[in-house]
């Protein structure tokens, strides 16, 4: 392992951080790495990070982190330019990886949405759908979460520096809950929980606080939604409630799982 | 040049940095006079107010926190208050105290981020915090430590620093035990020293002369420095007009949002006049309610004494946007002290939340996000479905005042002969950063577009 005080490495890999439609929370996670930030800055040249620095340097970049979804005509152009400048492109967070909460509009009438928020919709340029980066360009790794987990971000950057694959398991939140020693909120308290179908990474935060997981990391590598839905119904949720529960920060990804899980298809289940 | 017809010169600076969100700036300069300054917010629209319709009344705190990763607690708190107001529920006692504690954590974290990582480099001639860490390492380390303590408060109470999971309408999913809060106490004591050192550090910066010509709008709460509640209170710029306040339910009658062609953010005006929310407004309206220690820090920082009552009485209103960093540093110190007080007085409530049964009604909620007053309004139907949502973020309210600051500062720069693109860009970026804008909220940063005609 290299130490943060390596004496003047010849050329440090260059990092670029970019943003499309998003809340800035995932890139803020990098600034929230208080203990690691100065070490990361010693290992990587932070070449482009407008939120933190006023001297953005042009590409090419060795590692690019992209936050946010593609949601305007200009984004389509921009993401192709970013990709062309990036040796490795990693999407950070639910917006870049699944379209984000703003993808709720993909299932609604955008014209109506514009009119709800803006009195003069003609001034606003927007695409009908908010889409993940992978819908437009090749992505080397997708980091999940709304927001991403700080530890996982440091792992992705470390893995990149070491030239290995990030150790980010795609199992469900249930595994994290067991590891943390939580009592199952569904089994013990009848609290509806998306943990069984949700990608781990947060450390099972919600169940730790006595709340059902709300799926902000998107679907796990394997899911069995048809088995979970009846449990949620047993615990008092209507079909509409379940719909809303699944349709939040990863609406596009869970909708895809729901479509897979329709009776007659069986590919939703598989070995871990 | 002797060309008599108006001739346009365009200058572009790709993206204004160290600001949260995407913004460009358009300046029109005619014969050396700034005739127009427009902040072009090109943050893409995300349609929160639209997709909130049809959601359950329990959902806005989690959904709206995603408007802003920098101040998610502010969104959660304003949303909770608005829905509780609609449902006729008042959350008080230890649950209210826990909310204030959570909010103090966000104030410490967010204000410290702005002071050390975004704003301080402007005063010390650095491009960013990394540059600053080479020239002022101990200050950067202190900033990171202080920020981490703010995050630790939010993480303990909320589960994580960004988009906390433990907040719900009526209170929390789980209330911490006294023993769980104890380790925070130790960190906060160190933070109190760090906050003092921060005040002394920023007090040594050089502040250019400037004055923000705008009414000041902040929440006021009897007996305490308003953070998570209060009544909108206005200190007009025009000295002939007295300070006044209005009920929160009348907020949109006073603060009218209008859409302008150059921005995806909606512009607001307060009773037809330009206004400013945030640190300077809070200092003017509620400064006298700060703790004696925070007031002592303010005096040492050179802020003097705040007005002895909301916007009136003896004492000084600070209208210099550069000096807002002083108020933020004092507020961090206050927030640390408040957090310590709340923890020392904490008794774990019997229930982590109050029940909030839905009813058909409209509710209003406003709290002081680090960058200013954040208003939410929700209309609910009898089943608790949101039928209408309205969110007025601080940066949209401040946009007019920021543009006026830009116009005045650029004019002053031009008058001093600082007309180069580099000089103007630096000046503009500083003018905007003075207000800690959160562009994601208002609808990210600075592309300077200057049109000169002669």
Interface residues (C-beta under 8 A of the other chain):
Chain A: X19 X20 X21 X22 X23 X24 X25 X26 X27 X28 X29 X31 X32 X34 X35 X37 X38 X41 X46 X49 X50 X51 X52 X53 X54 X55 X56 X71 X72 X74 X75 X100 X101 X102 X104 X105 X108 X110 X112 X113 X114 X116 X117 X118 X119 X120 X123 X124 X126 X130 X146 X147 X149 X202 X205 X206 X208 X209 X210 X211 X214 X216 X241 X244 X248 X249
Chain B: X14 X15 X16 X17 X18 X19 X20 X21 X22 X42 X43 X44 X45 X46 X47 X48 X49 X50 X51 X53 X55 X56 X59 X62 X63 X66 X67 X68 X69 X70 X72 X113 X117 X118 X121 X127 X128 X129 X130 X133 X140 X144 X145 X147 X148 X151 X159 X160 X161 X162 X163 X165 X166 X168 X172 X173 X174 X258 X259 X260 X261 X264 X266 X352 X429 X440 X444 X445
